[in-house]
Amino acid sequence: MILGNMKYDFNGRKRKHRKPKGEVCVKYVPPKFQEYKPKSSYASERAAEIKRYQSVSLTPAKAGGDRRDSPRYTGDYVIGIATLHKSNAVPVTNKKYAAEISDMIS
């Protein structure tokens, strides 16, 4: 049973201080500060080798003069669009299908 201080044994005699065997850890001393000097990386060397092409300048004709119309249906196969259930849009191709869809809704 240990009572009191570790410098004294259980009989009250003072213990001898023993040096630890083997390698002793010393206080950590941080290395000196060195300023960061970036080296040329492989990526920057490869980027320097790549050919750079000039972009095309926008003339008034190319800026928006050749604008296409949005695609629209110009045929006569689909006669309309019906709503079958909630927001389910169904193309109607003839009057028979239009009548069937109207019967399903009511």
N, C-alpha and C positions, 0 to 999 in steps of 0.2 A: 504494500500500500504506500502510495506516495503522498506525503504531507509536506506542504511548504514548497521549498525551492528545489530545483533539479541540481543545484550545485552541491547539495549535501545528500549523502545516502541515508538509508533508513535508520542507521545507528547514530547519525548526527555528525559523522566525519565528513570533511570537505573532500569532494571528488577531484581527481586530477583532470585537467582539461586536456583532451587528446585531440591531435590534429587529424582531420579526415584523411583516409588513404585514397590514393588514386588521383584522378584529375579533379581539380577544384575549379569551380566556375568563377570567373572574374566579372567585374561589373561591366555592363554593356556600354560601349562607347560608340555612338553613331558615326557613320562615315562622314567625311567632309562634304559640304554641299557643292555639287557640280552643276553648272548651268547647262540646260538641255540644248544640244546642237543637232538639229534635224539633219539626217543624211538623205541623200537623194535615193528615193525608193525605186524599186523595180517598176511600179505602176507609173510613176512620173516619167521615167525614162521611156516606157512604152507609149505614153500619151504624147511625148514629144516627137515620136516617130510617125504618128498617124497623120495622114494628109488632111488638111482642113479645106473644106469647100465653102465658097461664099454662098450665102443664101440668095435666092432670087428676089429682086426688088419687086414690090407690088405696084404695078401700073394700074391706072383707073379701070382698064378693061378686066384685069385679073382680080382686082380687089372685090368685085361683086357684080360685074356686068354680065357674066355668063351664068346666071343663077337658073337652075332648073326648077320647073314646077313640081310640086309634090305629086307623087304617083296617085292616080285616081283610076277607079274602075270604069272602063268605057264600053264594056261588052253588054250583051242583053240576056245572058244566062241567069244571073241573079237579079230578081225583080225587087228584092227588099231585104230588110233585116228585122227579125222578130225576137221578142224577149220570151224565152221559154220558162225559165224559173229564176227569179230574183234578177241578177245581172248577167245571165247566160245569154249572150247574143247568138242567134242562129240564122244563117243565111236562108232565105226563102227563094226557091228556084221556080216554082209554079203555083198557081192558085189553089191546087189541091192541098199542098203542104201548108199553105197559109190558113186554110180552113181547119186542117187538123190541129195546128198549133193553137188556133183560137178556141177550139173545142176543149183542148187540154187545160187551158187556163181557167175557164169558167166552170 
